[in-house]
Amino acid sequence: MATSLFKHERIETTIAKAKELRPYAEKLITNAKKGEHFMVRRQIHDKVVYKKLFEVIAPRYAQRPGGYTRILKIAPRIGDNAKLGLIMLVS
């Protein structure tokens, strides 16, 4: 799920999954900012996303101390009325 977030920079999922993803994704961005390639490579297996994380996303947040993601609540899902949210990288 983190790979999809970094690839598309926003994904629609349930609020519970978004809240579980948030600390995981932020830790990966922090590791990328520090240049810890091994720690990130263990988690991200897609080469394109790995390259994007180090070349685009990490430099974007170089001066930001944390809080790289945002969760917005959107309308409930039609089938089972699950609470949906949009998790995105802040700009």
PDB file of N, CA, C and O in Angstrom:
ATOM      1  N   MET A   1       0.817  -1.183   0.000  1.00  0.00           N
ATOM      2  CA  MET A   1       0.000   0.000   0.000  1.00  0.00           C
ATOM      3  C   MET A   1       0.874   1.266   0.000  1.00  0.00           C
ATOM      4  O   MET A   1       0.533   2.265  -0.633  1.00  0.00           O
ATOM      5  N   ALA A   2       1.998   1.207   0.715  1.00  0.00           N
ATOM      6  CA  ALA A   2       2.916   2.341   0.726  1.00  0.00           C
ATOM      7  C   ALA A   2       3.502   2.572  -0.663  1.00  0.00           C
ATOM      8  O   ALA A   2       3.720   3.713  -1.069  1.00  0.00           O
ATOM      9  N   THR A   3       3.754   1.492  -1.384  1.00  0.00           N
ATOM     10  CA  THR A   3       4.266   1.615  -2.744  1.00  0.00           C
ATOM     11  C   THR A   3       3.265   2.358  -3.621  1.00  0.00           C
ATOM     12  O   THR A   3       3.652   3.218  -4.412  1.00  0.00           O
ATOM     13  N   SER A   4       1.999   2.038  -3.489  1.00  0.00           N
ATOM     14  CA  SER A   4       0.963   2.730  -4.266  1.00  0.00           C
ATOM     15  C   SER A   4       0.867   4.195  -3.864  1.00  0.00           C
ATOM     16  O   SER A   4       0.665   5.062  -4.714  1.00  0.00           O
ATOM     17  N   LEU A   5       1.009   4.474  -2.577  1.00  0.00           N
ATOM     18  CA  LEU A   5       0.962   5.860  -2.108  1.00  0.00           C
ATOM     19  C   LEU A   5       2.097   6.672  -2.704  1.00  0.00           C
ATOM     20  O   LEU A   5       1.883   7.797  -3.155  1.00  0.00           O
ATOM     21  N   PHE A   6       3.299   6.118  -2.712  1.00  0.00           N
ATOM     22  CA  PHE A   6       4.430   6.847  -3.267  1.00  0.00           C
ATOM     23  C   PHE A   6       4.338   6.955  -4.783  1.00  0.00           C
ATOM     24  O   PHE A   6       4.792   7.941  -5.364  1.00  0.00           O
ATOM     25  N   LYS A   7       3.761   5.962  -5.420  1.00  0.00           N
ATOM     26  CA  LYS A   7       3.646   5.961  -6.879  1.00  0.00           C
ATOM     27  C   LYS A   7       2.630   6.996  -7.354  1.00  0.00           C
ATOM     28  O   LYS A   7       2.903   7.758  -8.281  1.00  0.00           O
ATOM     29  N   HIS A   8       1.456   7.024  -6.720  1.00  0.00           N
ATOM     30  CA  HIS A   8       0.371   7.902  -7.160  1.00  0.00           C
ATOM     31  C   HIS A   8       0.256   9.169  -6.331  1.00  0.00           C
ATOM     32  O   HIS A   8      -0.442  10.102  -6.726  1.00  0.00           O
ATOM     33  N   GLU A   9       0.926   9.217  -5.196  1.00  0.00           N
ATOM     34  CA  GLU A   9       0.932  10.328  -4.244  1.00  0.00           C
ATOM     35  C   GLU A   9      -0.411  10.566  -3.573  1.00  0.00           C
ATOM     36  O   GLU A   9      -0.547  11.511  -2.795  1.00  0.00           O
ATOM     37  N   ARG A  10      -1.385   9.752  -3.849  1.00  0.00           N
ATOM     38  CA  ARG A  10      -2.674   9.755  -3.140  1.00  0.00           C
ATOM     39  C   ARG A  10      -3.412   8.470  -3.458  1.00  0.00           C
ATOM     40  O   ARG A  10      -3.401   8.008  -4.599  1.00  0.00           O
ATOM     41  N   ILE A  11      -4.057   7.890  -2.450  1.00  0.00           N
ATOM     42  CA  ILE A  11      -4.861   6.692  -2.671  1.00  0.00           C
ATOM     43  C   ILE A  11      -6.119   6.777  -1.835  1.00  0.00           C
ATOM     44  O   ILE A  11      -6.141   7.402  -0.775  1.00  0.00           O
ATOM     45  N   GLU A  12      -7.158   6.144  -2.324  1.00  0.00           N
ATOM     46  CA  GLU A  12      -8.434   6.087  -1.621  1.00  0.00           C
ATOM     47  C   GLU A  12      -8.548   4.725  -0.953  1.00  0.00           C
ATOM     48  O   GLU A  12      -8.412   3.693  -1.610  1.00  0.00           O
ATOM     49  N   THR A  13      -8.797   4.722   0.350  1.00  0.00           N
ATOM     50  CA  THR A  13      -8.899   3.498   1.123  1.00  0.00           C
ATOM     51  C   THR A  13      -9.782   3.756   2.339  1.00  0.00           C
ATOM     52  O   THR A  13     -10.295   4.860   2.518  1.00  0.00           O
ATOM     53  N   THR A  14      -9.955   2.747   3.161  1.00  0.00           N
ATOM     54  CA  THR A  14     -10.734   2.960   4.379  1.00  0.00           C
ATOM     55  C   THR A  14      -9.913   3.780   5.370  1.00  0.00           C
ATOM     56  O   THR A  14      -8.684   3.803   5.304  1.00  0.00           O
ATOM     57  N   ILE A  15     -10.602   4.445   6.282  1.00  0.00           N
ATOM     58  CA  ILE A  15      -9.931   5.277   7.277  1.00  0.00           C
ATOM     59  C   ILE A  15      -9.000   4.433   8.146  1.00  0.00           C
ATOM     60  O   ILE A  15      -7.895   4.868   8.471  1.00  0.00           O
ATOM     61  N   ALA A  16      -9.435   3.231   8.523  1.00  0.00           N
ATOM     62  CA  ALA A  16      -8.614   2.374   9.377  1.00  0.00           C
ATOM     63  C   ALA A  16      -7.300   1.991   8.686  1.00  0.00           C
ATOM     64  O   ALA A  16      -6.239   2.022   9.309  1.00  0.00           O
ATOM     65  N   LYS A  17      -7.372   1.634   7.410  1.00  0.00           N
ATOM     66  CA  LYS A  17      -6.156   1.288   6.670  1.00  0.00           C
ATOM     67  C   LYS A  17      -5.259   2.510   6.490  1.00  0.00           C
ATOM     68  O   LYS A  17      -4.035   2.396   6.547  1.00  0.00           O
ATOM     69  N   ALA A  18      -5.854   3.660   6.275  1.00  0.00           N
ATOM     70  CA  ALA A  18      -5.072   4.885   6.105  1.00  0.00           C
ATOM     71  C   ALA A  18      -4.327   5.232   7.396  1.00  0.00           C
ATOM     72  O   ALA A  18      -3.176   5.668   7.353  1.00  0.00           O
ATOM     73  N   LYS A  19      -4.978   5.040   8.530  1.00  0.00           N
ATOM     74  CA  LYS A  19      -4.330   5.332   9.812  1.00  0.00           C
ATOM     75  C   LYS A  19      -3.206   4.351  10.115  1.00  0.00           C
ATOM     76  O   LYS A  19      -2.236   4.711  10.781  1.00  0.00           O
ATOM     77  N   GLU A  20      -3.324   3.123   9.637  1.00  0.00           N
ATOM     78  CA  GLU A  20      -2.244   2.148   9.794  1.00  0.00           C
ATOM     79  C   GLU A  20      -1.080   2.454   8.851  1.00  0.00           C
ATOM     80  O   GLU A  20       0.080   2.224   9.194  1.00  0.00           O
ATOM     81  N   LEU A  21      -1.388   2.965   7.679  1.00  0.00           N
ATOM     82  CA  LEU A  21      -0.368   3.249   6.671  1.00  0.00           C
ATOM     83  C   LEU A  21       0.447   4.486   7.010  1.00  0.00           C
ATOM     84  O   LEU A  21       1.637   4.547   6.701  1.00  0.00           O
ATOM     85  N   ARG A  22      -0.171   5.460   7.632  1.00  0.00           N
ATOM     86  CA  ARG A  22       0.466   6.751   7.868  1.00  0.00           C
ATOM     87  C   ARG A  22       1.827   6.663   8.569  1.00  0.00           C
ATOM     88  O   ARG A  22       2.797   7.188   8.021  1.00  0.00           O
ATOM     89  N   PRO A  23       1.962   6.039   9.737  1.00  0.00           N
ATOM     90  CA  PRO A  23       3.287   6.006  10.379  1.00  0.00           C
ATOM     91  C   PRO A  23       4.315   5.206   9.583  1.00  0.00           C
ATOM     92  O   PRO A  23       5.502   5.533   9.597  1.00  0.00           O
ATOM     93  N   TYR A  24       3.874   4.179   8.901  1.00  0.00           N
ATOM     94  CA  TYR A  24       4.761   3.355   8.080  1.00  0.00           C
ATOM     95  C   TYR A  24       5.346   4.172   6.928  1.00  0.00           C
ATOM     96  O   TYR A  24       6.551   4.133   6.679  1.00  0.00           O
ATOM     97  N   ALA A  25       4.489   4.910   6.232  1.00  0.00           N
ATOM     98  CA  ALA A  25       4.925   5.720   5.093  1.00  0.00           C
ATOM     99  C   ALA A  25       5.819   6.868   5.555  1.00  0.00           C
ATOM    100  O   ALA A  25       6.814   7.182   4.901  1.00  0.00           O
ATOM    101  N   GLU A  26       5.474   7.490   6.666  1.00  0.00           N
ATOM    102  CA  GLU A  26       6.282   8.599   7.158  1.00  0.00           C
ATOM    103  C   GLU A  26       7.665   8.133   7.589  1.00  0.00           C
ATOM    104  O   GLU A  26       8.648   8.851   7.410  1.00  0.00           O
ATOM    105  N   LYS A  27       7.745   6.939   8.155  1.00  0.00           N
ATOM    106  CA  LYS A  27       9.041   6.390   8.546  1.00  0.00           C
ATOM    107  C   LYS A  27       9.905   6.116   7.318  1.00  0.00           C
ATOM    108  O   LYS A  27      11.116   6.339   7.342  1.00  0.00           O
ATOM    109  N   LEU A  28       9.277   5.630   6.241  1.00  0.00           N
ATOM    110  CA  LEU A  28      10.022   5.391   5.006  1.00  0.00           C
ATOM    111  C   LEU A  28      10.546   6.693   4.402  1.00  0.00           C
ATOM    112  O   LEU A  28      11.673   6.734   3.908  1.00  0.00           O
ATOM    113  N   ILE A  29       9.751   7.743   4.436  1.00  0.00           N
ATOM    114  CA  ILE A  29      10.187   9.034   3.906  1.00  0.00           C
ATOM    115  C   ILE A  29      11.332   9.582   4.756  1.00  0.00           C
ATOM    116  O   ILE A  29      12.297  10.124   4.216  1.00  0.00           O
ATOM    117  N   THR A  30      11.234   9.447   6.066  1.00  0.00           N
ATOM    118  CA  THR A  30      12.303   9.908   6.949  1.00  0.00           C
ATOM    119  C   THR A  30      13.597   9.145   6.676  1.00  0.00           C
ATOM    120  O   THR A  30      14.668   9.749   6.632  1.00  0.00           O
ATOM    121  N   ASN A  31      13.513   7.830   6.491  1.00  0.00           N
ATOM    122  CA  ASN A  31      14.699   7.038   6.170  1.00  0.00           C
ATOM    123  C   ASN A  31      15.289   7.457   4.825  1.00  0.00           C
ATOM    124  O   ASN A  31      16.510   7.491   4.668  1.00  0.00           O
ATOM    125  N   ALA A  32      14.439   7.773   3.864  1.00  0.00           N
ATOM    126  CA  ALA A  32      14.925   8.220   2.560  1.00  0.00           C
ATOM    127  C   ALA A  32      15.611   9.578   2.681  1.00  0.00           C
ATOM    128  O   ALA A  32      16.614   9.825   2.011  1.00  0.00           O
ATOM    129  N   LYS A  33      15.085  10.455   3.521  1.00  0.00           N
ATOM    130  CA  LYS A  33      15.714  11.753   3.741  1.00  0.00           C
ATOM    131  C   LYS A  33      17.097  11.594   4.352  1.00  0.00           C
ATOM    132  O   LYS A  33      18.014  12.345   4.019  1.00  0.00           O
ATOM    133  N   LYS A  34      17.252  10.625   5.242  1.00  0.00           N
ATOM    134  CA  LYS A  34      18.544  10.376   5.892  1.00  0.00           C
ATOM    135  C   LYS A  34      19.518   9.650   4.973  1.00  0.00           C
ATOM    136  O   LYS A  34      20.709   9.564   5.275  1.00  0.00           O
ATOM    137  N   GLY A  35      19.023   9.130   3.862  1.00  0.00           N
ATOM    138  CA  GLY A  35      19.877   8.413   2.924  1.00  0.00           C
ATOM    139  C   GLY A  35      20.100   6.961   3.294  1.00  0.00           C
ATOM    140  O   GLY A  35      21.080   6.358   2.856  1.00  0.00           O
ATOM    141  N   GLU A  36      19.224   6.393   4.079  1.00  0.00           N
ATOM    142  CA  GLU A  36      19.341   5.003   4.509  1.00  0.00           C
ATOM    143  C   GLU A  36      18.721   4.086   3.453  1.00  0.00           C
ATOM    144  O   GLU A  36      17.581   3.641   3.587  1.00  0.00           O
ATOM    145  N   HIS A  37      19.488   3.818   2.416  1.00  0.00           N
ATOM    146  CA  HIS A  37      18.999   3.041   1.280  1.00  0.00           C
ATOM    147  C   HIS A  37      18.604   1.619   1.682  1.00  0.00           C
ATOM    148  O   HIS A  37      17.594   1.099   1.209  1.00  0.00           O
ATOM    149  N   PHE A  38      19.383   1.003   2.537  1.00  0.00           N
ATOM    150  CA  PHE A  38      19.107  -0.380   2.919  1.00  0.00           C
ATOM    151  C   PHE A  38      17.764  -0.506   3.636  1.00  0.00           C
ATOM    152  O   PHE A  38      17.005  -1.437   3.366  1.00  0.00           O
ATOM    153  N   MET A  39      17.467   0.419   4.545  1.00  0.00           N
ATOM    154  CA  MET A  39      16.217   0.357   5.301  1.00  0.00           C
ATOM    155  C   MET A  39      15.002   0.516   4.386  1.00  0.00           C
ATOM    156  O   MET A  39      13.970  -0.120   4.599  1.00  0.00           O
ATOM    157  N   VAL A  40      15.131   1.363   3.374  1.00  0.00           N
ATOM    158  CA  VAL A  40      14.018   1.597   2.455  1.00  0.00           C
ATOM    159  C   VAL A  40      13.906   0.448   1.462  1.00  0.00           C
ATOM    160  O   VAL A  40      12.798   0.020   1.139  1.00  0.00           O
ATOM    161  N   ARG A  41      15.028  -0.053   0.977  1.00  0.00           N
ATOM    162  CA  ARG A  41      15.010  -1.109  -0.047  1.00  0.00           C
ATOM    163  C   ARG A  41      14.383  -2.390   0.491  1.00  0.00           C
ATOM    164  O   ARG A  41      13.787  -3.153  -0.268  1.00  0.00           O
ATOM    165  N   ARG A  42      14.513  -2.634   1.797  1.00  0.00           N
ATOM    166  CA  ARG A  42      13.896  -3.817   2.409  1.00  0.00           C
ATOM    167  C   ARG A  42      12.374  -3.761   2.316  1.00  0.00           C
ATOM    168  O   ARG A  42      11.714  -4.799   2.262  1.00  0.00           O
ATOM    169  N   GLN A  43      11.821  -2.558   2.297  1.00  0.00           N
ATOM    170  CA  GLN A  43      10.372  -2.386   2.314  1.00  0.00           C
ATOM    171  C   GLN A  43       9.779  -2.140   0.930  1.00  0.00           C
ATOM    172  O   GLN A  43       8.703  -2.650   0.617  1.00  0.00           O
ATOM    173  N   ILE A  44      10.468  -1.370   0.109  1.00  0.00           N
ATOM    174  CA  ILE A  44       9.974  -0.992  -1.216  1.00  0.00           C
ATOM    175  C   ILE A  44      10.717  -1.829  -2.259  1.00  0.00           C
ATOM    176  O   ILE A  44      11.930  -1.691  -2.418  1.00  0.00           O
ATOM    177  N   HIS A  45       9.994  -2.691  -2.966  1.00  0.00           N
ATOM    178  CA  HIS A  45      10.614  -3.596  -3.927  1.00  0.00           C
ATOM    179  C   HIS A  45      10.498  -3.116  -5.373  1.00  0.00           C
ATOM    180  O   HIS A  45      11.210  -3.609  -6.248  1.00  0.00           O
ATOM    181  N   ASP A  46       9.618  -2.174  -5.625  1.00  0.00           N
ATOM    182  CA  ASP A  46       9.431  -1.622  -6.968  1.00  0.00           C
ATOM    183  C   ASP A  46      10.554  -0.608  -7.246  1.00  0.00           C
ATOM    184  O   ASP A  46      10.680   0.386  -6.531  1.00  0.00           O
ATOM    185  N   LYS A  47      11.353  -0.855  -8.267  1.00  0.00           N
ATOM    186  CA  LYS A  47      12.513  -0.010  -8.550  1.00  0.00           C
ATOM    187  C   LYS A  47      12.129   1.414  -8.927  1.00  0.00           C
ATOM    188  O   LYS A  47      12.824   2.363  -8.564  1.00  0.00           O
ATOM    189  N   VAL A  48      11.027   1.568  -9.653  1.00  0.00           N
ATOM    190  CA  VAL A  48      10.583   2.898 -10.080  1.00  0.00           C
ATOM    191  C   VAL A  48      10.160   3.719  -8.863  1.00  0.00           C
ATOM    192  O   VAL A  48      10.510   4.894  -8.752  1.00  0.00           O
ATOM    193  N   VAL A  49       9.414   3.109  -7.961  1.00  0.00           N
ATOM    194  CA  VAL A  49       8.951   3.809  -6.766  1.00  0.00           C
ATOM    195  C   VAL A  49      10.129   4.112  -5.841  1.00  0.00           C
ATOM    196  O   VAL A  49      10.192   5.185  -5.241  1.00  0.00           O
ATOM    197  N   TYR A  50      11.051   3.173  -5.729  1.00  0.00           N
ATOM    198  CA  TYR A  50      12.249   3.364  -4.909  1.00  0.00           C
ATOM    199  C   TYR A  50      13.040   4.578  -5.408  1.00  0.00           C
ATOM    200  O   TYR A  50      13.471   5.416  -4.616  1.00  0.00           O
ATOM    201  N   LYS A  51      13.222   4.663  -6.714  1.00  0.00           N
ATOM    202  CA  LYS A  51      13.953   5.777  -7.312  1.00  0.00           C
ATOM    203  C   LYS A  51      13.197   7.089  -7.095  1.00  0.00           C
ATOM    204  O   LYS A  51      13.809   8.109  -6.779  1.00  0.00           O
ATOM    205  N   LYS A  52      11.878   7.068  -7.262  1.00  0.00           N
ATOM    206  CA  LYS A  52      11.062   8.266  -7.062  1.00  0.00           C
ATOM    207  C   LYS A  52      11.129   8.734  -5.614  1.00  0.00           C
ATOM    208  O   LYS A  52      11.168   9.935  -5.350  1.00  0.00           O
ATOM    209  N   LEU A  53      11.143   7.798  -4.680  1.00  0.00           N
ATOM    210  CA  LEU A  53      11.201   8.140  -3.262  1.00  0.00           C
ATOM    211  C   LEU A  53      12.482   8.902  -2.936  1.00  0.00           C
ATOM    212  O   LEU A  53      12.450   9.878  -2.186  1.00  0.00           O
ATOM    213  N   PHE A  54      13.593   8.469  -3.487  1.00  0.00           N
ATOM    214  CA  PHE A  54      14.867   9.122  -3.194  1.00  0.00           C
ATOM    215  C   PHE A  54      15.123  10.368  -4.023  1.00  0.00           C
ATOM    216  O   PHE A  54      15.759  11.305  -3.540  1.00  0.00           O
ATOM    217  N   GLU A  55      14.643  10.401  -5.263  1.00  0.00           N
ATOM    218  CA  GLU A  55      14.962  11.521  -6.145  1.00  0.00           C
ATOM    219  C   GLU A  55      13.913  12.628  -6.154  1.00  0.00           C
ATOM    220  O   GLU A  55      14.235  13.777  -6.459  1.00  0.00           O
ATOM    221  N   VAL A  56      12.669  12.303  -5.826  1.00  0.00           N
ATOM    222  CA  VAL A  56      11.608  13.305  -5.906  1.00  0.00           C
ATOM    223  C   VAL A  56      11.006  13.597  -4.526  1.00  0.00           C
ATOM    224  O   VAL A  56      10.947  14.751  -4.101  1.00  0.00           O
ATOM    225  N   ILE A  57      10.567  12.560  -3.841  1.00  0.00           N
ATOM    226  CA  ILE A  57       9.809  12.759  -2.606  1.00  0.00           C
ATOM    227  C   ILE A  57      10.696  13.214  -1.447  1.00  0.00           C
ATOM    228  O   ILE A  57      10.366  14.190  -0.773  1.00  0.00           O
ATOM    229  N   ALA A  58      11.813  12.530  -1.204  1.00  0.00           N
ATOM    230  CA  ALA A  58      12.683  12.893  -0.078  1.00  0.00           C
ATOM    231  C   ALA A  58      13.231  14.323  -0.195  1.00  0.00           C
ATOM    232  O   ALA A  58      13.214  15.049   0.799  1.00  0.00           O
ATOM    233  N   PRO A  59      13.716  14.757  -1.372  1.00  0.00           N
ATOM    234  CA  PRO A  59      14.178  16.148  -1.462  1.00  0.00           C
ATOM    235  C   PRO A  59      13.057  17.175  -1.257  1.00  0.00           C
ATOM    236  O   PRO A  59      13.308  18.278  -0.770  1.00  0.00           O
ATOM    237  N   ARG A  60      11.828  16.817  -1.628  1.00  0.00           N
ATOM    238  CA  ARG A  60      10.700  17.721  -1.447  1.00  0.00           C
ATOM    239  C   ARG A  60      10.477  18.036   0.035  1.00  0.00           C
ATOM    240  O   ARG A  60      10.079  19.147   0.386  1.00  0.00           O
ATOM    241  N   TYR A  61      10.738  17.045   0.903  1.00  0.00           N
ATOM    242  CA  TYR A  61      10.502  17.217   2.332  1.00  0.00           C
ATOM    243  C   TYR A  61      11.797  17.400   3.118  1.00  0.00           C
ATOM    244  O   TYR A  61      11.825  17.120   4.316  1.00  0.00           O
ATOM    245  N   ALA A  62      12.858  17.858   2.482  1.00  0.00           N
ATOM    246  CA  ALA A  62      14.158  17.999   3.139  1.00  0.00           C
ATOM    247  C   ALA A  62      14.099  18.962   4.328  1.00  0.00           C
ATOM    248  O   ALA A  62      14.752  18.719   5.343  1.00  0.00           O
ATOM    249  N   GLN A  63      13.346  20.023   4.226  1.00  0.00           N
ATOM    250  CA  GLN A  63      13.259  21.014   5.301  1.00  0.00           C
ATOM    251  C   GLN A  63      12.084  20.777   6.247  1.00  0.00           C
ATOM    252  O   GLN A  63      11.924  21.510   7.223  1.00  0.00           O
ATOM    253  N   ARG A  64      11.280  19.788   5.979  1.00  0.00           N
ATOM    254  CA  ARG A  64      10.092  19.521   6.797  1.00  0.00           C
ATOM    255  C   ARG A  64      10.436  18.492   7.874  1.00  0.00           C
ATOM    256  O   ARG A  64      10.981  17.437   7.549  1.00  0.00           O
ATOM    257  N   PRO A  65      10.137  18.765   9.142  1.00  0.00           N
ATOM    258  CA  PRO A  65      10.514  17.839  10.217  1.00  0.00           C
ATOM    259  C   PRO A  65       9.620  16.613  10.347  1.00  0.00           C
ATOM    260  O   PRO A  65       9.998  15.661  11.030  1.00  0.00           O
ATOM    261  N   GLY A  66       8.483  16.600   9.734  1.00  0.00           N
ATOM    262  CA  GLY A  66       7.579  15.454   9.811  1.00  0.00           C
ATOM    263  C   GLY A  66       6.217  15.838   9.264  1.00  0.00           C
ATOM    264  O   GLY A  66       6.042  16.942   8.750  1.00  0.00           O
ATOM    265  N   GLY A  67       5.258  14.941   9.370  1.00  0.00           N
ATOM    266  CA  GLY A  67       3.914  15.233   8.887  1.00  0.00           C
ATOM    267  C   GLY A  67       3.843  15.291   7.379  1.00  0.00           C
ATOM    268  O   GLY A  67       3.396  16.285   6.807  1.00  0.00           O
ATOM    269  N   TYR A  68       4.286  14.220   6.731  1.00  0.00           N
ATOM    270  CA  TYR A  68       4.348  14.196   5.271  1.00  0.00           C
ATOM    271  C   TYR A  68       3.042  13.746   4.632  1.00  0.00           C
ATOM    272  O   TYR A  68       2.866  13.912   3.425  1.00  0.00           O
ATOM    273  N   THR A  69       2.128  13.186   5.404  1.00  0.00           N
ATOM    274  CA  THR A  69       0.868  12.672   4.846  1.00  0.00           C
ATOM    275  C   THR A  69      -0.329  13.365   5.485  1.00  0.00           C
ATOM    276  O   THR A  69      -0.248  13.935   6.573  1.00  0.00           O
ATOM    277  N   ARG A  70      -1.437  13.291   4.764  1.00  0.00           N
ATOM    278  CA  ARG A  70      -2.692  13.871   5.235  1.00  0.00           C
ATOM    279  C   ARG A  70      -3.803  12.879   4.926  1.00  0.00           C
ATOM    280  O   ARG A  70      -3.801  12.248   3.868  1.00  0.00           O
ATOM    281  N   ILE A  71      -4.747  12.741   5.842  1.00  0.00           N
ATOM    282  CA  ILE A  71      -5.902  11.863   5.626  1.00  0.00           C
ATOM    283  C   ILE A  71      -7.156  12.736   5.594  1.00  0.00           C
ATOM    284  O   ILE A  71      -7.453  13.448   6.554  1.00  0.00           O
ATOM    285  N   LEU A  72      -7.878  12.674   4.491  1.00  0.00           N
ATOM    286  CA  LEU A  72      -9.138  13.399   4.353  1.00  0.00           C
ATOM    287  C   LEU A  72     -10.280  12.397   4.328  1.00  0.00           C
ATOM    288  O   LEU A  72     -10.207  11.392   3.621  1.00  0.00           O
ATOM    289  N   LYS A  73     -11.325  12.658   5.085  1.00  0.00           N
ATOM    290  CA  LYS A  73     -12.491  11.786   5.073  1.00  0.00           C
ATOM    291  C   LYS A  73     -13.355  12.136   3.872  1.00  0.00           C
ATOM    292  O   LYS A  73     -13.577  13.306   3.560  1.00  0.00           O
ATOM    293  N   ILE A  74     -13.838  11.090   3.206  1.00  0.00           N
ATOM    294  CA  ILE A  74     -14.739  11.278   2.068  1.00  0.00           C
ATOM    295  C   ILE A  74     -16.005  10.466   2.318  1.00  0.00           C
ATOM    296  O   ILE A  74     -16.155   9.866   3.382  1.00  0.00           O
ATOM    297  N   ALA A  75     -16.893  10.443   1.371  1.00  0.00           N
ATOM    298  CA  ALA A  75     -18.192   9.776   1.527  1.00  0.00           C
ATOM    299  C   ALA A  75     -18.024   8.284   1.804  1.00  0.00           C
ATOM    300  O   ALA A  75     -17.058   7.677   1.342  1.00  0.00           O
ATOM    301  N   PRO A  76     -18.951   7.688   2.549  1.00  0.00           N
ATOM    302  CA  PRO A  76     -18.872   6.246   2.813  1.00  0.00           C
ATOM    303  C   PRO A  76     -19.054   5.419   1.540  1.00  0.00           C
ATOM    304  O   PRO A  76     -19.682   5.854   0.575  1.00  0.00           O
ATOM    305  N   ARG A  77     -18.491   4.226   1.570  1.00  0.00           N
ATOM    306  CA  ARG A  77     -18.594   3.324   0.422  1.00  0.00           C
ATOM    307  C   ARG A  77     -20.029   2.835   0.290  1.00  0.00           C
ATOM    308  O   ARG A  77     -20.695   2.585   1.295  1.00  0.00           O
ATOM    309  N   ILE A  78     -20.507   2.697  -0.935  1.00  0.00           N
ATOM    310  CA  ILE A  78     -21.910   2.377  -1.189  1.00  0.00           C
ATOM    311  C   ILE A  78     -22.274   0.964  -0.759  1.00  0.00           C
ATOM    312  O   ILE A  78     -23.354   0.779  -0.198  1.00  0.00           O
ATOM    313  N   GLY A  79     -21.455  -0.025  -0.983  1.00  0.00           N
ATOM    314  CA  GLY A  79     -21.821  -1.406  -0.702  1.00  0.00           C
ATOM    315  C   GLY A  79     -21.970  -1.726   0.767  1.00  0.00           C
ATOM    316  O   GLY A  79     -22.991  -2.272   1.184  1.00  0.00           O
ATOM    317  N   ASP A  80     -20.953  -1.389   1.568  1.00  0.00           N
ATOM    318  CA  ASP A  80     -20.969  -1.786   2.976  1.00  0.00           C
ATOM    319  C   ASP A  80     -20.930  -0.605   3.941  1.00  0.00           C
ATOM    320  O   ASP A  80     -20.809  -0.802   5.150  1.00  0.00           O
ATOM    321  N   ASN A  81     -21.031   0.612   3.426  1.00  0.00           N
ATOM    322  CA  ASN A  81     -21.072   1.826   4.236  1.00  0.00           C
ATOM    323  C   ASN A  81     -19.793   2.018   5.057  1.00  0.00           C
ATOM    324  O   ASN A  81     -19.830   2.632   6.123  1.00  0.00           O
ATOM    325  N   ALA A  82     -18.658   1.495   4.564  1.00  0.00           N
ATOM    326  CA  ALA A  82     -17.379   1.668   5.258  1.00  0.00           C
ATOM    327  C   ALA A  82     -16.917   3.113   5.111  1.00  0.00           C
ATOM    328  O   ALA A  82     -17.131   3.741   4.074  1.00  0.00           O
ATOM    329  N   LYS A  83     -16.287   3.628   6.149  1.00  0.00           N
ATOM    330  CA  LYS A  83     -15.785   4.995   6.119  1.00  0.00           C
ATOM    331  C   LYS A  83     -14.540   5.042   5.237  1.00  0.00           C
ATOM    332  O   LYS A  83     -13.552   4.354   5.494  1.00  0.00           O
ATOM    333  N   LEU A  84     -14.606   5.866   4.195  1.00  0.00           N
ATOM    334  CA  LEU A  84     -13.511   5.972   3.250  1.00  0.00           C
ATOM    335  C   LEU A  84     -12.727   7.256   3.501  1.00  0.00           C
ATOM    336  O   LEU A  84     -13.257   8.248   4.002  1.00  0.00           O
ATOM    337  N   GLY A  85     -11.466   7.205   3.143  1.00  0.00           N
ATOM    338  CA  GLY A  85     -10.614   8.353   3.280  1.00  0.00           C
ATOM    339  C   GLY A  85      -9.632   8.416   2.132  1.00  0.00           C
ATOM    340  O   GLY A  85      -9.416   7.437   1.417  1.00  0.00           O
ATOM    341  N   LEU A  86      -9.049   9.576   1.973  1.00  0.00           N
ATOM    342  CA  LEU A  86      -8.053   9.809   0.946  1.00  0.00           C
ATOM    343  C   LEU A  86      -6.759  10.133   1.662  1.00  0.00           C
ATOM    344  O   LEU A  86      -6.663  11.169   2.319  1.00  0.00           O
ATOM    345  N   ILE A  87      -5.759   9.267   1.549  1.00  0.00           N
ATOM    346  CA  ILE A  87      -4.460   9.544   2.145  1.00  0.00           C
ATOM    347  C   ILE A  87      -3.568  10.059   1.037  1.00  0.00           C
ATOM    348  O   ILE A  87      -3.476   9.461  -0.036  1.00  0.00           O
ATOM    349  N   MET A  88      -2.906  11.186   1.311  1.00  0.00           N
ATOM    350  CA  MET A  88      -2.086  11.820   0.286  1.00  0.00           C
ATOM    351  C   MET A  88      -0.824  12.407   0.899  1.00  0.00           C
ATOM    352  O   MET A  88      -0.747  12.666   2.101  1.00  0.00           O
ATOM    353  N   LEU A  89       0.146  12.605   0.048  1.00  0.00           N
ATOM    354  CA  LEU A  89       1.356  13.291   0.462  1.00  0.00           C
ATOM    355  C   LEU A  89       1.097  14.786   0.407  1.00  0.00           C
ATOM    356  O   LEU A  89       0.535  15.281  -0.570  1.00  0.00           O
ATOM    357  N   VAL A  90       1.498  15.508   1.437  1.00  0.00           N
ATOM    358  CA  VAL A  90       1.272  16.946   1.440  1.00  0.00           C
ATOM    359  C   VAL A  90       2.244  17.615   0.483  1.00  0.00           C
ATOM    360  O   VAL A  90       3.314  17.076   0.200  1.00  0.00           O
ATOM    361  N   SER A  91       1.875  18.780  -0.012  1.00  0.00           N
ATOM    362  CA  SER A  91       2.749  19.445  -0.971  1.00  0.00           C
ATOM    363  C   SER A  91       3.500  20.582  -0.332  1.00  0.00           C
ATOM    364  O   SER A  91       4.286  21.256  -1.000  1.00  0.00           O
TER     365      SER A  91
END
